[in-house]
Amino acid sequence: MSNIKQFVIEDERVAILVPKIAEDRTDAIFDFMIEFLEAQGLDIKKDKQAINEALPSLKGEVEFAITSDLFSTLKKFDVAASQELGKMIDRGINYEQGYDFFAQMLPSWEIELAKALIAFARHKLTPAEFYTWNTFLYRFKFMYYHWMIIPDFMNDLLREQKATVVTVENKDSVEDSLYQQFYQQFYSHYFPTIGSPWAEQFTERDEKGEFPSYQSIFQYFTQWSKTLKTDLVPFLVAFREEYLRKAQEAAAALAQKEKADEERNNLTGRVQRDREKAIYTFSMSTLMTLPFTTHEDKNNQETQQNILQDANTEVIFHLASCPVVSDGGQQAPLLVKSGVPYDEIYQYYEAHLPNFAIEVAEALLAFRAEQQKQALEKKFRTIRRIKQRNYSDEKIATYVEQLHTIFVAFRKDFTGQEQFSLFFDDPEIQANFDELLDKGITAHDIFAAINKWYETGSNLRLSVQYVSPFKELIDRLLG
């Protein structure tokens, strides 16, 4: 494909609503409510009774929402005017009088009202309903109007991408990346639907560079695609869901990396200040955070001594693999094998090894990860489905790596460890564990499922009515 120029993302919805509001705000709000109900699936011709029954309640919701938004805007623009309006509200003015006041005191009041209406629709409608409503805004203004919702969709998606850090420096690259991803999927999905001879014509014109922007391509596909008018909204909703999921996962991975870097730096500092105390404290915290380890084991003195010894051994063998900077470096392997006390070995490496504290910290972090993986593998191998399938050690190791990535995302506190156990021990998860891992189940997927489970109150049901938090997730991943 040719190198297509990015076109400016603008919110045309406001530009469409503002003239209607300026001409007659009452009609504009009424039309908005009718289109809102149509977006929810009501037919203005077939469902007149249902629409008439729904309008009074919807009118109250709309008036309250937009008045609240306008009042907040007025408060930022003119505090004295907002206080005056507050007194008027206390005296019992109606919404129409309030609108008159906003129109008098807010120079851009039509724009603010348009924004308030759009915000109400975004908040109250599902994504599919919201973008269906978007198409209604354009249907009387453009012959091939469906493509017009795409810039709005992109703008909304960038605003919605809260989990990703978007700065002034990377904003353009984020937008470019989004448009490239969207265009590639849009082209793959809709090119087969435009049919001959329009497909050949499109290819020929594209090779000549006659499509200077995404805008012109979207318009062409809207004109000639056999399915775009009926399935664009589902396509947008599916793209949005997948894009946001990947963005959130990327943001979570970045945050996790930053957290790991911070932990490594803190641990290095602790080793520099008091190496013995740092290793002991880290060993005990490793024991406390091992998955599926009982409270009794964590507080068992022998277990504590064993993990401290294992940690020291791991650190020393790591140090033995590092190049030292003096002629005495040839003695390093002999020190490890000769039964020299740990403290003397540490003193040797501290004197001869550059970045000693950093290497100790790295070794401790690797030790903790290995201990966690061993605990995960031990429990994972006991699952009936895994035992029955007799996987190779290499395949088990791959699964354990995936589980460890998930576990680390949960390992922020005790609640996180409980949530990980809720996931790992769930019967429906265990019945499909290998396939879910093969499908790439992520910590973000699991967090979302658990949060939804709590929000719906499913966790409060009796055990005989237990519904897995992960049923919808399993259905989505495994189809």
ZANU-349478 format. One record per residue (C-alpha): residue number from 0; residue in three letters; x, y, z. Coordinates in Angstrom, 2 decimals, decimal comma, padded with zeros to 5 digits, m for minus. Example, Ala and Ser with C-alpha at 12.3 -4.5 7.8 and 13.67 -1.06 7.14 Angstrom:
// residues 2
<site 0 ala <012,30 m004,50 007,80>>
<site 1 ser <013,67 m001,06 007,14>>
***
This chain:
// residues 479
<site 0 met <000,00 000,00 000,00>>
<site 1 ser <001,06 003,58 m000,55>>
<site 2 asn <002,31 005,88 002,17>>
<site 3 ile <m000,94 007,52 003,33>>
<site 4 lys <m000,80 010,86 005,11>>
<site 5 gln <m002,35 011,16 008,57>>
<site 6 phe <m005,37 013,42 008,67>>
<site 7 val <m006,22 015,54 011,68>>
<site 8 ile <m008,44 013,86 014,26>>
<site 9 glu <m011,33 016,17 015,10>>
<site 10 asp <m014,62 015,73 016,94>>
<site 11 glu <m017,14 016,58 014,25>>
<site 12 arg <m020,03 015,60 016,51>>
<site 13 val <m019,84 018,95 018,28>>
<site 14 ala <m019,80 020,80 014,96>>
<site 15 ile <m023,00 019,01 013,92>>
<site 16 leu <m024,85 019,57 017,19>>
<site 17 val <m023,95 023,23 017,75>>
<site 18 pro <m025,97 024,71 014,82>>
<site 19 lys <m028,98 022,60 015,82>>
<site 20 ile <m028,72 023,87 019,40>>
<site 21 ala <m028,31 027,47 018,24>>
<site 22 glu <m031,38 027,19 016,03>>
<site 23 asp <m033,64 025,56 018,64>>
<site 24 arg <m032,18 023,97 021,75>>
<site 25 thr <m035,49 022,26 022,68>>
<site 26 asp <m035,72 020,52 019,31>>
<site 27 ala <m032,01 019,65 019,44>>
<site 28 ile <m032,37 017,96 022,83>>
<site 29 phe <m035,55 016,16 021,71>>
<site 30 asp <m033,86 014,90 018,53>>
<site 31 phe <m030,93 013,76 020,63>>
<site 32 met <m033,23 011,70 022,87>>
<site 33 ile <m035,00 010,10 019,89>>
<site 34 glu <m031,65 009,11 018,33>>
<site 35 phe <m030,48 007,89 021,75>>
<site 36 leu <m033,47 005,53 021,97>>
<site 37 glu <m032,99 004,44 018,34>>
<site 38 ala <m029,38 003,57 019,16>>
<site 39 gln <m030,75 001,31 021,92>>
<site 40 gly <m032,73 m000,60 019,31>>
<site 41 leu <m036,12 001,13 019,26>>
<site 42 asp <m037,67 001,89 015,86>>
<site 43 ile <m039,30 005,32 015,66>>
<site 44 lys <m041,96 003,96 013,30>>
<site 45 lys <m042,65 000,56 014,84>>
<site 46 asp <m042,06 001,31 018,53>>
<site 47 lys <m043,90 004,61 019,02>>
<site 48 gln <m045,54 003,51 022,26>>
<site 49 ala <m042,29 002,28 023,77>>
<site 50 ile <m040,55 005,51 022,78>>
<site 51 asn <m043,33 007,65 024,27>>
<site 52 glu <m043,12 005,67 027,51>>
<site 53 ala <m039,32 005,99 027,66>>
<site 54 leu <m039,09 009,71 026,84>>
<site 55 pro <m040,21 011,25 030,19>>
<site 56 ser <m037,70 009,28 032,24>>
<site 57 leu <m034,92 009,85 029,69>>
<site 58 lys <m035,74 013,58 029,56>>
<site 59 gly <m035,23 013,86 033,32>>
<site 60 glu <m031,89 012,03 033,13>>
<site 61 val <m030,66 014,13 030,22>>
<site 62 glu <m031,70 017,44 031,78>>
<site 63 phe <m030,05 016,61 035,10>>
<site 64 ala <m026,82 015,38 033,47>>
<site 65 ile <m026,32 018,26 031,07>>
<site 66 thr <m027,28 020,87 033,69>>
<site 67 ser <m024,69 019,40 036,05>>
<site 68 asp <m022,03 019,52 033,33>>
<site 69 leu <m022,92 023,08 032,36>>
<site 70 phe <m022,89 024,17 036,01>>
<site 71 ser <m019,39 022,70 036,47>>
<site 72 thr <m018,21 024,56 033,36>>
<site 73 leu <m019,77 027,81 034,56>>
<site 74 lys <m018,10 027,41 037,96>>
<site 75 lys <m014,69 027,27 036,26>>
<site 76 phe <m015,52 030,20 033,98>>
<site 77 asp <m017,34 032,54 036,40>>
<site 78 val <m017,56 031,66 040,10>>
<site 79 ala <m019,87 034,58 040,91>>
<site 80 ala <m022,31 033,57 038,17>>
<site 81 ser <m022,32 029,96 039,38>>
<site 82 gln <m023,11 031,16 042,91>>
<site 83 glu <m025,95 033,28 041,57>>
<site 84 leu <m027,32 030,28 039,67>>
<site 85 gly <m027,06 028,19 042,81>>
<site 86 lys <m029,31 030,65 044,62>>
<site 87 met <m031,75 030,57 041,71>>
<site 88 ile <m031,86 026,77 041,87>>
<site 89 asp <m032,61 026,99 045,61>>
<site 90 arg <m035,57 029,23 044,77>>
<site 91 gly <m036,90 026,56 042,41>>
<site 92 ile <m036,16 027,55 038,80>>
<site 93 asn <m036,92 025,04 036,05>>
<site 94 tyr <m034,51 023,61 033,50>>
<site 95 glu <m035,55 026,01 030,74>>
<site 96 gln <m034,77 028,99 032,98>>
<site 97 gly <m031,44 027,38 033,77>>
<site 98 tyr <m030,67 027,01 030,07>>
<site 99 asp <m031,50 030,69 029,55>>
<site 100 phe <m029,06 031,60 032,30>>
<site 101 phe <m026,29 029,42 030,81>>
<site 102 ala <m026,93 030,94 027,38>>
<site 103 gln <m026,50 034,42 028,87>>
<site 104 met <m023,43 033,72 031,00>>
<site 105 leu <m021,44 031,19 028,92>>
<site 106 pro <m020,10 032,61 025,62>>
<site 107 ser <m019,59 029,08 024,26>>
<site 108 trp <m022,69 027,60 025,79>>
<site 109 glu <m023,85 025,77 022,61>>
<site 110 ile <m020,49 024,03 022,42>>
<site 111 glu <m020,63 023,08 026,10>>
<site 112 leu <m024,18 021,76 025,72>>
<site 113 ala <m023,12 019,68 022,68>>
<site 114 lys <m020,23 018,24 024,68>>
<site 115 ala <m022,57 017,46 027,57>>
<site 116 leu <m024,96 015,58 025,28>>
<site 117 ile <m022,09 013,56 023,80>>
<site 118 ala <m020,76 012,79 027,29>>
<site 119 phe <m024,22 011,60 028,37>>
<site 120 ala <m024,47 009,27 025,38>>
<site 121 arg <m020,98 007,91 025,96>>
<site 122 his <m021,73 007,24 029,63>>
<site 123 lys <m025,18 005,70 029,20>>
<site 124 leu <m024,84 003,70 025,99>>
<site 125 thr <m022,81 000,58 025,36>>
<site 126 pro <m019,91 001,03 022,91>>
<site 127 ala <m021,98 m000,54 020,12>>
<site 128 glu <m024,97 001,69 020,90>>
<site 129 phe <m022,76 004,77 021,20>>
<site 130 tyr <m021,22 004,39 017,76>>
<site 131 thr <m024,61 003,52 016,30>>
<site 132 trp <m025,78 006,86 017,70>>
<site 133 asn <m022,73 008,46 016,08>>
<site 134 thr <m023,86 007,28 012,66>>
<site 135 phe <m027,26 008,90 013,25>>
<site 136 leu <m025,56 012,28 013,67>>
<site 137 tyr <m024,07 012,10 010,19>>
<site 138 arg <m026,80 010,37 008,22>>
<site 139 phe <m028,59 013,57 007,15>>
<site 140 lys <m025,41 015,53 006,41>>
<site 141 phe <m023,38 013,22 004,15>>
<site 142 met <m024,31 010,77 001,42>>
<site 143 tyr <m021,58 008,33 002,48>>
<site 144 tyr <m021,67 009,14 006,16>>
<site 145 his <m020,46 005,98 007,89>>
<site 146 trp <m016,76 006,74 007,46>>
<site 147 met <m017,28 010,05 009,32>>
<site 148 ile <m017,53 008,28 012,66>>
<site 149 ile <m014,02 006,82 012,32>>
<site 150 pro <m012,09 010,01 013,28>>
<site 151 asp <m014,40 010,43 016,28>>
<site 152 phe <m013,87 006,79 017,15>>
<site 153 met <m010,09 007,23 017,03>>
<site 154 asn <m010,22 010,36 019,14>>
<site 155 asp <m012,40 008,60 021,73>>
<site 156 leu <m010,06 005,61 021,73>>
<site 157 leu <m007,01 007,76 022,40>>
<site 158 arg <m008,80 009,47 025,29>>
<site 159 glu <m009,96 006,11 026,60>>
<site 160 gln <m006,44 004,73 026,58>>
<site 161 lys <m005,92 005,79 030,17>>
<site 162 ala <m003,66 002,89 031,08>>
<site 163 thr <m001,04 003,94 028,52>>
<site 164 val <001,21 006,86 029,31>>
<site 165 val <000,66 009,40 026,53>>
<site 166 thr <002,95 012,40 026,78>>
<site 167 val <003,49 015,44 024,60>>
<site 168 glu <006,62 013,76 023,25>>
<site 169 asn <005,00 010,50 022,17>>
<site 170 lys <001,44 011,66 021,35>>
<site 171 asp <002,05 011,82 017,59>>
<site 172 ser <003,68 008,38 017,50>>
<site 173 val <000,80 006,89 019,51>>
<site 174 glu <m001,73 008,37 017,06>>
<site 175 asp <000,28 007,19 014,05>>
<site 176 ser <000,56 003,68 015,50>>
<site 177 leu <m003,17 003,57 016,23>>
<site 178 tyr <m004,07 004,63 012,70>>
<site 179 gln <m001,66 002,13 011,16>>
<site 180 gln <m003,10 m000,71 013,23>>
<site 181 phe <m006,64 000,32 012,47>>
<site 182 tyr <m006,03 000,79 008,76>>
<site 183 gln <m004,36 m002,61 008,38>>
<site 184 gln <m007,30 m004,39 010,01>>
<site 185 phe <m009,85 m002,21 008,20>>
<site 186 tyr <m008,25 m002,95 004,83>>
<site 187 ser <m008,00 m006,71 005,49>>
<site 188 his <m011,61 m006,84 006,64>>
<site 189 tyr <m013,29 m004,68 003,99>>
<site 190 phe <m011,21 m005,01 000,82>>
<site 191 pro <m012,79 m008,39 m000,04>>
<site 192 thr <m016,25 m006,79 000,32>>
<site 193 ile <m015,94 m004,03 m002,28>>
<site 194 gly <m016,05 m006,46 m005,17>>
<site 195 ser <m014,95 m006,15 m008,78>>
<site 196 pro <m014,45 m003,76 m010,54>>
<site 197 trp <m014,17 m001,47 m007,51>>
<site 198 ala <m011,36 m003,52 m005,97>>
<site 199 glu <m009,27 m003,27 m009,14>>
<site 200 gln <m010,08 000,44 m009,39>>
<site 201 phe <m009,07 000,96 m005,77>>
<site 202 thr <m005,74 m000,84 m006,24>>
<site 203 glu <m004,99 001,14 m009,39>>
<site 204 arg <m005,82 004,49 m007,81>>
<site 205 asp <m003,88 003,62 m004,67>>
<site 206 glu <m000,76 002,71 m006,66>>
<site 207 lys <m001,01 006,10 m008,39>>
<site 208 gly <m001,19 007,84 m005,02>>
<site 209 glu <m004,69 009,18 m005,59>>
<site 210 phe <m005,67 008,51 m001,96>>
<site 211 pro <m003,82 011,22 000,00>>
<site 212 ser <m005,36 010,36 003,36>>
<site 213 tyr <m007,07 007,71 005,42>>
<site 214 gln <m010,15 009,89 005,11>>
<site 215 ser <m010,39 009,40 001,35>>
<site 216 ile <m009,90 005,63 001,65>>
<site 217 phe <m012,55 005,23 004,35>>
<site 218 gln <m014,95 007,24 002,19>>
<site 219 tyr <m014,24 005,03 m000,84>>
<site 220 phe <m014,83 001,83 001,12>>
<site 221 thr <m018,07 003,22 002,58>>
<site 222 gln <m019,28 003,94 m000,93>>
<site 223 trp <m018,50 000,53 m002,45>>
<site 224 ser <m018,32 m002,04 000,35>>
<site 225 lys <m021,23 m004,48 000,41>>
<site 226 thr <m021,15 m004,91 004,20>>
<site 227 leu <m019,61 m001,78 005,75>>
<site 228 lys <m022,89 000,02 006,37>>
<site 229 thr <m024,21 m002,91 008,39>>
<site 230 asp <m021,16 m004,16 010,23>>
<site 231 leu <m018,91 m001,11 010,74>>
<site 232 val <m020,08 m000,59 014,32>>
<site 233 pro <m019,41 m004,23 015,37>>
<site 234 phe <m016,01 m003,97 013,65>>
<site 235 leu <m015,20 m000,77 015,60>>
<site 236 val <m016,32 m002,27 018,91>>
<site 237 ala <m014,20 m005,40 018,38>>
<site 238 phe <m011,17 m003,31 017,39>>
<site 239 arg <m011,64 m001,05 020,42>>
<site 240 glu <m011,83 m003,97 022,83>>
<site 241 glu <m008,70 m005,63 021,47>>
<site 242 tyr <m006,74 m002,37 021,19>>
<site 243 leu <m007,52 m001,31 024,75>>
<site 244 arg <m006,75 m004,78 026,07>>
<site 245 lys <m003,31 m004,74 024,43>>
<site 246 ala <m002,70 m001,14 025,54>>
<site 247 gln <m003,56 m002,01 029,12>>
<site 248 glu <m001,33 m005,08 029,02>>
<site 249 ala <001,54 m003,02 027,61>>
<site 250 ala <001,03 m000,37 030,28>>
<site 251 ala <000,93 m003,04 032,99>>
<site 252 ala <004,14 m004,59 031,64>>
<site 253 leu <005,82 m001,17 031,62>>
<site 254 ala <004,68 m000,46 035,18>>
<site 255 gln <005,90 m003,89 036,26>>
<site 256 lys <009,29 m003,27 034,67>>
<site 257 glu <009,57 000,12 036,38>>
<site 258 lys <008,63 m001,50 039,67>>
<site 259 ala <011,23 m004,23 039,13>>
<site 260 asp <013,90 m001,62 038,34>>
<site 261 glu <012,98 000,30 041,48>>
<site 262 glu <013,14 m002,87 043,58>>
<site 263 arg <016,53 m003,76 042,09>>
<site 264 asn <017,90 m000,31 042,90>>
<site 265 asn <016,52 m000,41 046,45>>
<site 266 leu <017,92 m003,88 047,03>>
<site 267 thr <021,33 m002,81 045,71>>
<site 268 gly <021,33 000,06 048,20>>
<site 269 arg <020,43 m002,26 051,06>>
<site 270 val <023,26 m004,64 050,11>>
<site 271 gln <025,70 m001,74 050,08>>
<site 272 arg <024,59 m000,61 053,55>>
<site 273 asp <024,42 m004,03 055,23>>
<site 274 arg <024,95 m007,06 053,04>>
<site 275 glu <024,20 m009,72 055,67>>
<site 276 lys <020,97 m008,08 056,83>>
<site 277 ala <019,85 m007,48 053,23>>
<site 278 ile <020,29 m011,15 052,28>>
<site 279 tyr <018,52 m012,36 055,42>>
<site 280 thr <015,58 m009,98 055,01>>
<site 281 phe <015,22 m010,78 051,32>>
<site 282 ser <015,33 m014,53 051,98>>
<site 283 met <012,57 m014,28 054,58>>
<site 284 ser <010,41 m012,09 052,32>>
<site 285 thr <010,91 m014,63 049,52>>
<site 286 leu <009,63 m017,38 051,81>>
<site 287 met <006,63 m015,27 052,80>>
<site 288 thr <005,61 m014,70 049,17>>
<site 289 leu <006,07 m018,25 047,84>>
<site 290 pro <002,81 m019,47 046,29>>
<site 291 phe <000,98 m022,35 047,97>>
<site 292 thr <003,26 m022,32 051,01>>
<site 293 thr <001,43 m022,90 054,29>>
<site 294 his <001,53 m020,54 057,23>>
<site 295 glu <003,22 m023,27 059,29>>
<site 296 asp <005,99 m023,71 056,70>>
<site 297 lys <006,61 m019,99 056,53>>
<site 298 asn <007,10 m019,82 060,28>>
<site 299 asn <009,09 m023,05 060,60>>
<site 300 gln <012,62 m022,28 061,81>>
<site 301 glu <014,21 m025,10 059,81>>
<site 302 thr <012,49 m023,92 056,63>>
<site 303 gln <013,72 m020,41 057,26>>
<site 304 gln <017,29 m021,62 057,79>>
<site 305 asn <017,15 m023,70 054,61>>
<site 306 ile <015,97 m020,85 052,40>>
<site 307 leu <018,61 m018,52 053,87>>
<site 308 gln <021,31 m021,09 053,11>>
<site 309 asp <019,95 m021,67 049,61>>
<site 310 ala <019,94 m017,91 048,98>>
<site 311 asn <023,57 m017,55 050,11>>
<site 312 thr <024,61 m020,52 047,99>>
<site 313 glu <022,85 m019,11 044,93>>
<site 314 val <024,46 m015,68 045,41>>
<site 315 ile <027,95 m017,10 045,87>>
<site 316 phe <027,74 m019,34 042,82>>
<site 317 his <026,57 m016,32 040,84>>
<site 318 leu <029,51 m014,29 042,11>>
<site 319 ala <031,85 m017,15 041,16>>
<site 320 ser <030,69 m016,82 037,57>>
<site 321 cys <031,56 m013,11 037,46>>
<site 322 pro <034,99 m011,92 036,25>>
<site 323 val <037,10 m010,30 038,97>>
<site 324 val <039,71 m007,58 038,42>>
<site 325 ser <042,86 m008,85 040,16>>
<site 326 asp <045,38 m011,61 039,72>>
<site 327 gly <043,85 m013,31 042,70>>
<site 328 gly <040,75 m013,94 040,67>>
<site 329 gln <041,92 m017,48 039,91>>
<site 330 gln <041,21 m018,34 043,55>>
<site 331 ala <037,47 m017,67 043,23>>
<site 332 pro <036,28 m021,17 042,25>>
<site 333 leu <038,49 m022,70 044,95>>
<site 334 leu <036,91 m020,49 047,61>>
<site 335 val <033,47 m021,83 046,83>>
<site 336 lys <034,54 m025,47 046,92>>
<site 337 ser <036,81 m025,37 049,96>>
<site 338 gly <034,17 m024,77 052,62>>
<site 339 val <035,33 m021,26 053,42>>
<site 340 pro <032,70 m019,41 055,52>>
<site 341 tyr <030,23 m017,30 053,56>>
<site 342 asp <031,41 m014,10 055,15>>
<site 343 glu <035,02 m014,58 053,96>>
<site 344 ile <033,86 m015,39 050,44>>
<site 345 tyr <031,71 m012,26 050,37>>
<site 346 gln <034,65 m010,18 051,60>>
<site 347 tyr <036,81 m011,58 048,82>>
<site 348 tyr <034,32 m010,69 046,09>>
<site 349 glu <033,55 m007,33 047,63>>
<site 350 ala <037,24 m006,50 047,30>>
<site 351 his <037,76 m007,89 043,80>>
<site 352 leu <034,44 m007,66 041,97>>
<site 353 pro <033,23 m004,46 040,31>>
<site 354 asn <029,56 m003,70 041,04>>
<site 355 phe <029,52 m006,23 043,87>>
<site 356 ala <026,25 m004,95 045,37>>
<site 357 ile <024,53 m004,96 041,97>>
<site 358 glu <025,59 m008,57 041,32>>
<site 359 val <024,32 m009,67 044,75>>
<site 360 ala <021,00 m007,97 044,13>>
<site 361 glu <020,68 m009,59 040,70>>
<site 362 ala <021,46 m013,01 042,18>>
<site 363 leu <018,87 m012,57 044,94>>
<site 364 leu <016,17 m011,55 042,49>>
<site 365 ala <016,98 m014,54 040,27>>
<site 366 phe <016,88 m016,79 043,34>>
<site 367 arg <013,41 m015,55 044,31>>
<site 368 ala <012,08 m016,06 040,79>>
<site 369 glu <013,44 m019,60 040,70>>
<site 370 gln <011,91 m020,43 044,09>>
<site 371 gln <008,54 m019,13 042,94>>
<site 372 lys <008,70 m021,11 039,70>>
<site 373 gln <009,54 m024,30 041,60>>
<site 374 ala <006,53 m023,80 043,88>>
<site 375 leu <004,29 m023,12 040,89>>
<site 376 glu <005,56 m026,13 038,97>>
<site 377 lys <005,08 m028,45 041,95>>
<site 378 lys <001,42 m027,45 042,28>>
<site 379 phe <000,82 m027,28 038,52>>
<site 380 arg <002,00 m030,87 038,02>>
<site 381 thr <m000,61 m032,11 040,53>>
<site 382 ile <m003,54 m030,87 038,41>>
<site 383 arg <m005,40 m033,88 037,00>>
<site 384 arg <m005,60 m032,54 033,44>>
<site 385 ile <m001,85 m031,84 033,36>>
<site 386 lys <m000,98 m035,27 034,77>>
<site 387 gln <m003,24 m036,99 032,25>>
<site 388 arg <m001,66 m035,25 029,29>>
<site 389 asn <001,87 m036,28 030,24>>
<site 390 tyr <003,56 m033,13 028,93>>
<site 391 ser <007,31 m032,99 028,40>>
<site 392 asp <009,50 m031,11 030,88>>
<site 393 glu <010,10 m028,45 028,22>>
<site 394 lys <006,37 m027,88 027,76>>
<site 395 ile <005,82 m027,75 031,52>>
<site 396 ala <008,64 m025,21 031,80>>
<site 397 thr <006,90 m023,02 029,17>>
<site 398 tyr <003,63 m023,16 031,10>>
<site 399 val <005,41 m022,36 034,37>>
<site 400 glu <007,04 m019,29 032,80>>
<site 401 gln <003,59 m018,04 031,78>>
<site 402 leu <002,20 m018,75 035,25>>
<site 403 his <005,11 m016,95 036,86>>
<site 404 thr <004,49 m013,84 034,75>>
<site 405 ile <000,89 m013,88 035,95>>
<site 406 phe <001,91 m014,56 039,55>>
<site 407 val <004,34 m011,64 039,63>>
<site 408 ala <001,56 m009,28 038,53>>
<site 409 phe <m000,49 m010,44 041,53>>
<site 410 arg <002,39 m010,48 044,01>>
<site 411 lys <001,84 m006,93 045,25>>
<site 412 asp <000,26 m007,80 048,60>>
<site 413 phe <m001,61 m010,50 050,49>>
<site 414 thr <m004,86 m009,71 048,68>>
<site 415 gly <m003,07 m010,23 045,38>>
<site 416 gln <m001,83 m013,64 046,51>>
<site 417 glu <m005,38 m014,59 047,50>>
<site 418 gln <m006,64 m013,54 044,07>>
<site 419 phe <m003,95 m015,60 042,37>>
<site 420 ser <m005,01 m018,64 044,42>>
<site 421 leu <m008,63 m017,94 043,47>>
<site 422 phe <m007,56 m018,11 039,83>>
<site 423 phe <m005,22 m021,09 040,12>>
<site 424 asp <m007,56 m023,24 042,23>>
<site 425 asp <m010,73 m022,51 040,25>>
<site 426 pro <m012,17 m025,82 038,96>>
<site 427 glu <m013,08 m024,43 035,54>>
<site 428 ile <m009,61 m022,93 035,15>>
<site 429 gln <m007,96 m026,22 036,09>>
<site 430 ala <m010,21 m028,11 033,67>>
<site 431 asn <m008,89 m025,96 030,81>>
<site 432 phe <m005,52 m024,80 032,20>>
<site 433 asp <m003,23 m025,84 029,38>>
<site 434 glu <m005,50 m024,54 026,63>>
<site 435 leu <m005,94 m021,21 028,41>>
<site 436 leu <m002,18 m020,82 028,69>>
<site 437 asp <m001,82 m021,79 025,04>>
<site 438 lys <m004,34 m019,05 024,19>>
<site 439 gly <m002,23 m016,52 026,09>>
<site 440 ile <m004,39 m015,78 029,13>>
<site 441 thr <m002,94 m012,74 030,93>>
<site 442 ala <m002,98 m011,21 034,39>>
<site 443 his <m005,07 m008,37 032,95>>
<site 444 asp <m007,71 m010,87 031,80>>
<site 445 ile <m007,79 m012,43 035,26>>
<site 446 phe <m007,91 m009,11 037,13>>
<site 447 ala <m010,82 m007,96 034,96>>
<site 448 ala <m012,75 m011,19 035,55>>
<site 449 ile <m012,27 m011,06 039,32>>
<site 450 asn <m013,19 m007,38 039,54>>
<site 451 lys <m016,39 m008,00 037,56>>
<site 452 trp <m017,16 m010,96 039,84>>
<site 453 tyr <m016,90 m008,70 042,89>>
<site 454 glu <m018,88 m005,87 041,28>>
<site 455 thr <m021,82 m008,19 040,49>>
<site 456 gly <m021,78 m009,61 044,02>>
<site 457 ser <m021,22 m013,17 042,74>>
<site 458 asn <m018,59 m013,73 045,43>>
<site 459 leu <m021,30 m013,36 048,10>>
<site 460 arg <m023,41 m016,25 046,80>>
<site 461 leu <m023,70 m019,51 048,68>>
<site 462 ser <m021,21 m022,19 047,74>>
<site 463 val <m023,98 m024,33 046,25>>
<site 464 gln <m024,69 m021,46 043,85>>
<site 465 tyr <m021,02 m020,79 043,12>>
<site 466 val <m020,36 m019,32 039,70>>
<site 467 ser <m016,78 m019,26 038,51>>
<site 468 pro <m015,38 m015,71 038,14>>
<site 469 phe <m013,73 m016,90 034,94>>
<site 470 lys <m016,61 m018,48 033,03>>
<site 471 glu <m017,01 m015,59 030,56>>
<site 472 leu <m013,24 m015,30 030,16>>
<site 473 ile <m012,91 m019,03 029,42>>
<site 474 asp <m015,75 m018,85 026,90>>
<site 475 arg <m014,13 m015,86 025,20>>
<site 476 leu <m010,67 m017,38 024,96>>
<site 477 leu <m011,70 m020,90 024,03>>
<site 478 gly <m014,78 m020,02 022,01>>
***
